[in-house]
Amino acid sequence: TKFMEIKDPELRDTPINFISMHPSGRRLLVHGRNNSIFMFDLRVQRVMQKYFGAENLKEKICSTITPCGS
C-alpha cells in the first residue's frame, strides 16, 4: 500500500465529495464540495486538468471515470 499527500491551494479546507482512481493508476479524479473537479497526475503530483460548472446546491453529486478511462 502506498500513501501520497498531494497539496493544492485550491482544495485547501475544501471537503471532498468523491475520489476516483483512473484505471491506469496514474491519475486521480477529485470532486470537491465547492463544485470543482480536479484531475491529478500522480507521477508528478500536480493538477493536470480542472473542470468547473458542475454546480448543484441541493443534491450531493459525484464524478467518476469509466472502466475504459474516459
C-alpha positions as a Markdown table, in Angstrom:
| # | Residue | x | y | z |
|---|---|---|---|---|
| 1 | Thr | 0.0 | 0.0 | 0.0 |
| 2 | Lys | 1.3 | 3.4 | -1.0 |
| 3 | Phe | 0.4 | 6.7 | 0.6 |
| 4 | Met | 0.9 | 10.1 | -1.0 |
| 5 | Glu | 0.0 | 13.6 | 0.1 |
| 6 | Ile | -1.0 | 16.0 | -2.6 |
| 7 | Lys | -1.3 | 19.6 | -1.7 |
| 8 | Asp | -3.2 | 22.1 | -3.9 |
| 9 | Pro | -4.1 | 25.6 | -2.6 |
| 10 | Glu | -7.5 | 25.5 | -4.4 |
| 11 | Leu | -8.6 | 22.4 | -2.5 |
| 12 | Arg | -7.2 | 23.6 | 0.9 |
| 13 | Asp | -10.0 | 23.3 | 3.5 |
| 14 | Thr | -12.5 | 22.1 | 0.9 |
| 15 | Pro | -14.4 | 18.9 | 1.8 |
| 16 | Ile | -14.1 | 16.1 | -0.8 |
| 17 | Asn | -17.3 | 14.6 | -2.2 |
| 18 | Phe | -15.8 | 11.8 | -4.2 |
| 19 | Ile | -12.4 | 10.4 | -5.3 |
| 20 | Ser | -12.0 | 8.1 | -8.3 |
| 21 | Met | -8.8 | 6.4 | -9.5 |
| 22 | His | -8.1 | 6.2 | -13.2 |
| 23 | Pro | -7.7 | 2.6 | -14.5 |
| 24 | Ser | -4.1 | 3.2 | -15.3 |
| 25 | Gly | -3.4 | 4.1 | -11.7 |
| 26 | Arg | -1.6 | 7.3 | -12.7 |
| 27 | Arg | -4.4 | 9.8 | -12.4 |
| 28 | Leu | -6.8 | 10.7 | -9.6 |
| 29 | Leu | -10.2 | 12.4 | -10.1 |
| 30 | Val | -11.2 | 14.6 | -7.1 |
| 31 | His | -14.6 | 16.2 | -6.8 |
| 32 | Gly | -14.8 | 18.9 | -4.1 |
| 33 | Arg | -17.8 | 20.1 | -2.3 |
| 34 | Asn | -17.2 | 23.6 | -3.8 |
| 35 | Asn | -18.4 | 22.1 | -7.2 |
| 36 | Ser | -14.8 | 21.8 | -8.6 |
| 37 | Ile | -13.4 | 18.7 | -10.2 |
| 38 | Phe | -9.6 | 18.2 | -10.5 |
| 39 | Met | -7.7 | 15.5 | -12.3 |
| 40 | Phe | -4.3 | 14.9 | -10.6 |
| 41 | Asp | -1.3 | 13.3 | -12.3 |
| 42 | Leu | 0.1 | 11.2 | -9.5 |
| 43 | Arg | 3.5 | 10.8 | -11.2 |
| 44 | Val | 4.4 | 14.5 | -11.0 |
| 45 | Gln | 1.9 | 15.2 | -8.1 |
| 46 | Arg | 0.3 | 18.1 | -10.0 |
| 47 | Val | -3.2 | 19.1 | -11.2 |
| 48 | Met | -3.3 | 18.3 | -14.9 |
| 49 | Gln | -6.9 | 19.5 | -15.6 |
| 50 | Lys | -9.6 | 21.5 | -13.8 |
| 51 | Tyr | -13.3 | 21.2 | -14.5 |
| 52 | Phe | -15.8 | 23.8 | -13.4 |
| 53 | Gly | -19.6 | 24.1 | -14.0 |
| 54 | Ala | -20.9 | 21.1 | -12.1 |
| 55 | Glu | -22.8 | 23.2 | -9.7 |
| 56 | Asn | -25.6 | 21.7 | -7.6 |
| 57 | Leu | -26.6 | 23.2 | -4.3 |
| 58 | Lys | -29.4 | 20.7 | -3.3 |
| 59 | Glu | -28.1 | 17.3 | -4.1 |
| 60 | Lys | -24.7 | 15.6 | -3.5 |
| 61 | Ile | -23.2 | 14.9 | -6.9 |
| 62 | Cys | -20.2 | 12.7 | -7.7 |
| 63 | Ser | -17.8 | 12.3 | -10.6 |
| 64 | Thr | -16.4 | 9.0 | -11.9 |
| 65 | Ile | -14.1 | 7.6 | -14.6 |
| 66 | Thr | -15.4 | 4.8 | -16.8 |
| 67 | Pro | -13.5 | 1.5 | -16.9 |
| 68 | Cys | -12.1 | 2.4 | -20.3 |
| 69 | Gly | -10.6 | 5.5 | -18.8 |
| 70 | Ser | -12.7 | 8.2 | -20.5 |
